[in-house]
Amino acid sequence: MILEVAILNVKTGQSKAFEENFKKAERIITSMKGYVSHDLKKCIEEVDKYILLVNWKTIEDHEIGFRQSEKYQEWKALLHHFYEPFPTVEHYK
């Protein structure tokens, strides 16, 4: 199993809208081949900061199966405009 880790810095004051859109985006990611589970946590010290943890069966399920899918375009449209700066995504085993 692979753990995807992303620190999400949301634009100031946009946390509520981000969380609403994330609820919609969850339906996308949970439907993907190789998806195992995910957790989104809000930072205590920084108001508009989150950590996203996603477990995938393989790195290819994330990098190819998800990121190269049509559904990823929906994910992008729902979430990517909230980030400043755009997050770095890392994988752990």
C-alpha positions in Angstrom: 0.0 0.0 0.0 1.1 3.6 -0.8 0.3 6.6 1.3 -0.1 9.9 -0.6 0.6 13.0 1.5 -0.3 16.5 0.6 -0.1 19.7 2.7 -2.9 22.0 1.4 -2.6 25.7 2.0 -6.0 27.1 1.2 -6.3 30.8 0.2 -7.1 33.0 3.2 -10.8 32.9 4.1 -11.6 30.1 1.6 -11.7 27.2 4.1 -15.5 26.9 4.3 -15.9 26.8 0.5 -12.9 24.4 0.2 -14.5 22.0 2.7 -17.8 22.1 0.9 -16.2 21.3 -2.5 -14.0 18.6 -0.9 -17.2 16.8 0.2 -18.2 16.7 -3.5 -14.7 15.7 -4.6 -14.7 12.8 -2.1 -17.2 11.0 -4.3 -14.7 11.1 -7.1 -11.6 9.8 -5.4 -13.5 7.1 -3.5 -14.7 5.7 -6.8 -11.2 5.3 -8.3 -9.6 1.9 -8.9 -6.9 1.2 -6.3 -8.3 3.7 -3.8 -8.2 2.4 -0.2 -9.0 5.2 2.2 -8.4 8.9 2.8 -8.4 11.4 5.7 -8.5 15.2 5.5 -7.3 17.0 8.7 -7.5 20.7 9.5 -4.5 22.3 11.1 -4.9 23.6 14.6 -2.2 26.3 14.4 -2.9 27.6 10.9 -6.5 28.4 10.1 -6.5 27.7 6.3 -4.1 24.7 6.3 -5.0 21.0 5.9 -3.2 17.7 5.4 -4.7 15.1 3.0 -3.7 11.5 3.4 -4.8 9.0 0.8 -4.0 5.3 0.8 -3.7 3.6 -2.6 -3.0 0.0 -3.5 -0.2 1.1 -5.8 1.5 4.3 -6.8 0.3 3.7 -10.4 -3.3 3.8 -9.1 -2.7 7.3 -8.0 -0.2 8.7 -10.6 -1.8 7.0 -13.7 -5.2 5.7 -12.8 -6.4 8.8 -11.0 -4.3 11.6 -12.3 -4.8 10.7 -16.0 -8.5 10.0 -15.7 -11.4 12.2 -16.8 -12.6 12.2 -13.2 -9.4 13.9 -12.2 -10.4 16.9 -14.3 -13.6 17.2 -12.2 -11.4 16.9 -9.0 -9.2 19.7 -10.4 -12.1 21.9 -11.2 -13.5 21.5 -7.7 -10.3 22.0 -5.7 -7.2 23.3 -7.4 -8.2 26.9 -7.4 -8.2 27.0 -3.6 -4.5 26.3 -3.2 -1.8 29.0 -2.7 0.9 27.8 -3.3 0.0 24.6 -5.1 0.8 21.6 -2.9 3.7 19.2 -3.2 2.5 15.6 -3.2 4.7 12.9 -1.8 4.3 9.1 -1.5 5.3 6.8 1.3 5.4 3.1 1.8 
